[in-house]
Amino acid sequence: MNAIFAITPRNEPKWGRLSAPVDPEETRICMRAQSILSGGEIGQCPPLDLKQARDVLAWYTPPH
């Protein structure tokens, strides 16, 4: 009897507002920039917005 109550429409979850869509490419750009700025001397990099992240990637030249 409990299984029947578990699948009845009365037990459907109520969804709240969903967040705005996320662009995976923008997330990847921000993650790469934060990774570049984080390190032993600097420590944890604060969150960057997309414009700042693109500036960091344009500035960064890897040593190899």
Backbone bond lengths (Angstrom), bond angles and torsions (degrees), N, CA, C in turn:
res aa  C-N    CA-C-N  psi(-1)  N-CA   C-N-CA  omega(-1)  CA-C   N-CA-C  phi
1 M - - - 1.450 - - 1.527 111.46 -
2 N 1.334 118.25 -36.00 1.464 120.91 179.41 1.518 111.74 -65.19
3 A 1.333 117.49 -33.04 1.463 120.43 178.99 1.521 110.73 -65.51
4 I 1.312 117.12 -35.57 1.465 120.16 179.01 1.525 110.39 -66.55
5 F 1.321 117.51 -41.01 1.464 120.28 178.66 1.531 111.36 -68.07
6 A 1.322 117.82 -28.82 1.464 121.21 -178.69 1.523 111.98 -69.19
7 I 1.319 118.92 -26.03 1.465 120.37 -177.72 1.523 113.97 -106.89
8 T 1.306 118.12 5.32 1.460 120.11 179.82 1.528 110.18 -73.95
9 P 1.322 118.35 151.45 1.461 121.73 -179.62 1.527 113.67 -58.98
10 R 1.323 118.14 -22.67 1.464 119.83 -179.06 1.526 111.81 -65.30
11 N 1.328 117.77 -20.70 1.460 120.93 -177.40 1.528 113.03 -98.73
12 E 1.323 118.35 12.29 1.455 120.38 179.45 1.530 109.41 -68.43
13 P 1.335 117.46 139.22 1.471 119.85 -179.20 1.525 111.46 -70.00
14 K 1.290 116.29 150.81 1.461 122.36 176.03 1.523 107.51 -96.60
15 W 1.312 116.24 118.69 1.455 120.60 -178.80 1.527 109.63 -85.99
16 G 1.319 115.12 136.87 1.458 120.70 174.13 1.520 109.46 -86.17
17 R 1.312 115.58 -168.42 1.462 120.02 177.76 1.520 109.19 -68.37
18 L 1.307 116.06 136.51 1.461 121.26 177.17 1.522 109.68 -85.99
19 S 1.313 116.72 155.55 1.460 120.65 178.24 1.524 109.90 -73.10
20 A 1.305 115.00 167.72 1.461 119.93 178.76 1.527 109.37 -65.98
21 P 1.328 118.29 155.22 1.468 120.36 178.12 1.525 110.93 -60.03
22 V 1.318 116.06 146.23 1.464 122.24 -179.14 1.516 108.67 -113.15
23 D 1.326 116.14 129.67 1.458 121.34 177.57 1.531 108.18 -87.51
24 P 1.327 119.01 116.62 1.468 120.69 -177.49 1.527 113.21 -60.80
25 E 1.322 118.26 -32.84 1.468 120.69 179.78 1.530 110.69 -67.36
26 E 1.335 117.91 -40.56 1.461 120.75 177.13 1.532 110.47 -64.20
27 T 1.317 116.53 -39.49 1.458 120.31 178.01 1.521 110.34 -63.16
28 R 1.330 117.59 -42.36 1.465 121.72 179.86 1.531 111.05 -63.74
29 I 1.331 117.24 -41.78 1.468 121.55 179.21 1.530 109.84 -61.44
30 C 1.331 116.86 -46.61 1.467 120.57 -179.70 1.525 111.21 -64.73
31 M 1.317 117.49 -39.34 1.468 120.56 179.54 1.528 110.97 -65.69
32 R 1.331 117.80 -41.36 1.468 120.43 178.68 1.526 111.10 -63.66
33 A 1.322 117.25 -42.47 1.466 120.80 -179.28 1.522 110.68 -65.81
34 Q 1.322 117.86 -42.08 1.463 120.64 178.48 1.520 110.42 -65.43
35 S 1.311 117.73 -35.49 1.457 121.60 177.71 1.522 110.48 -65.78
36 I 1.320 117.51 -39.87 1.463 121.59 178.65 1.528 110.39 -63.50
37 L 1.327 117.34 -41.81 1.459 120.95 -175.89 1.523 113.31 -80.98
38 S 1.310 118.07 -19.49 1.465 120.77 -179.73 1.524 109.08 -85.09
39 G 1.298 115.20 145.75 1.459 118.53 178.63 1.512 110.78 176.42
40 G 1.322 115.69 -173.17 1.455 122.00 -177.17 1.516 113.66 -62.90
41 E 1.332 117.72 -41.69 1.464 120.60 -177.07 1.524 111.95 -82.76
42 I 1.305 117.16 -38.21 1.463 120.94 -176.01 1.520 111.23 -85.74
43 G 1.324 117.46 -38.50 1.457 120.96 -176.52 1.509 110.94 89.88
44 Q 1.313 115.93 -151.65 1.468 121.43 -176.87 1.520 110.31 -77.82
45 C 1.315 116.64 129.16 1.462 122.15 179.09 1.524 109.42 -82.24
46 P 1.326 117.88 136.03 1.470 119.34 175.87 1.531 109.74 -69.27
47 P 1.331 117.33 161.63 1.467 119.87 179.00 1.528 111.43 -59.06
48 L 1.310 116.00 139.63 1.460 122.11 179.36 1.517 109.69 -110.20
49 D 1.328 116.08 148.35 1.459 117.36 171.87 1.531 107.68 -84.92
50 L 1.303 117.77 174.03 1.455 122.11 -172.61 1.526 112.03 -62.71
51 K 1.320 117.72 -40.30 1.474 120.97 -179.63 1.522 110.43 -64.24
52 Q 1.326 117.77 -44.18 1.458 121.08 177.98 1.520 110.77 -63.32
53 A 1.321 116.69 -41.44 1.463 120.42 -179.19 1.525 110.97 -63.03
54 R 1.327 116.72 -41.56 1.470 119.15 178.39 1.526 111.24 -65.84
55 D 1.340 118.19 -36.06 1.460 121.29 175.99 1.527 111.08 -62.85
56 V 1.324 116.97 -42.54 1.465 120.95 179.42 1.519 109.89 -62.94
57 L 1.328 118.14 -45.15 1.461 120.87 -179.51 1.526 111.63 -65.40
58 A 1.320 118.11 -34.56 1.462 120.96 177.55 1.526 111.10 -70.30
59 W 1.342 116.90 -31.94 1.454 122.33 -178.57 1.524 112.30 -78.48
60 Y 1.321 117.24 -34.19 1.455 122.10 -171.32 1.523 112.06 -74.39
61 T 1.338 115.27 128.89 1.455 122.64 172.97 1.519 107.34 -123.58
62 P 1.337 118.64 110.77 1.462 119.39 -178.37 1.533 110.77 -63.54
63 P 1.333 117.17 149.74 1.466 120.72 -176.23 1.518 114.01 -71.84
64 H 1.296 120.37 -11.54 1.467 121.12 -178.07 1.500 112.34 -112.43
